[in-house]
């Protein structure tokens, strides 16, 4: 049996144990944790808090989280355990042979080839509809507020944001849309700088209504598909030019 001593701290750097009577949210970003606690204070449950936290993290910590990612959950509710797998599916036309045709011996970490269908939004909707107490509009409100009203960027996020700017060259047209959304004058935010995403090409308030369908069957999916086809064409042309020079 494990023994827990709240006064045992084996390291020089320490944080005291924290206790709460009405719930607790822990994340790598305090602003996202606050979004979850706001749901608790409104009368929501842990599922509402988890969705609000996850959505907020995609805004305040975009270097680690994205609304186009995957979502998994284990939920204990009313004496029963539920599991959810909302991972994105691979594109219909992808195959090992197609990946090898582009010159890869393994799945690349960057670019368009490893992109999957966004699974997280549908997962949030499913969790909210089955287990949540608050509306999805209420749950997503903090994330939208951070995006449009701005948020102070933490030092660690700023560090990784700058690394991303260096990793995605702005002179490459494949990465230009990323720079249009996540940089200002070609730079990443400094630590403590208040940053907004109000110029995002997809108005966030529109995502609240039928969010899951927009990412899997609706108009937003069509926009994403058109974009990916355009970027794929640019990517293929670049590969062709490189092969011409080296062949």
Secondary structure, DSSP 8 states (H G I E B T S, - for coil): -----TT---SSS-------SS-----SSHHHHHHHHHHHHTT--HHHHHHHHHHHHHHHTTTT--TTS-EEEEEEETTEEEEEEE---B-TT--HHHHHHTT-SS--SSSSTT-B---HHHHHHHHHHHH-SS-HHHHHHHHHHHHHH-EE--HHHHHHHHHHHHHS-TTSHHHHHHHHHH-BTTB---TT-EE--TT-SS-GGGGSTTHHHHHHTSHHHHHHHHHHHHHHHHHHHHHHHHHHHH-
